[in-house]
Amino acid sequence: MSDKPVAEMSFEDAMRALEQVVGQLERGDVPLEESITLYQRGAELKAHCEKKLKDAEEKVAAITLDRDGKPTGTTPVEGL
């Protein structure tokens, strides 16, 4: 398990770390105290991934084009 602070991880790194945490917890071969630590790390990774996704969704926009096909502005994509 990486000791890198979650806040410094990219979305992809955090997802990989979360998958590792879930795998370890599913195997059930870690002591109780370590399981608690893993669960806490997993919750932190999950929240980080959700924030990264939300931030990305907010940046996604439909580009409005003028008569000449040039971008004139952006509008938020429905449902995001």
Residue, then its C-alpha position, 0 to 999 in steps of 0.5 A: m500500500s502506498d503511503k503517498p498522501v491521498a490529496e496528492m494522487s491523480f484520479e488514476d492512482a487513487m483508483r488503483a490504490l482503492e482497488q488494492v485496498v478493496g482486494q486486501l479487505e475482500r481476502g480477509d487475511v489482514p489483522l483487525e487493526e490493519s483492516i480498520t486502517l485499510y478501511q479508513r484509507g479506502a474511504e479517503l480514496k473513495a472521497h478523493c475519487e468522487k471529488k476528482l470526478k465531480d471536478a471533471e464533470e463541472k469542466v465538461a461543457a458543450i461548445t456553442l458555435d457561431r455561424d462560422g463554426k467558431p466557438t462562442g462560449t460554453t454551456p454546462v452539459e445537462g445532467l452534470 
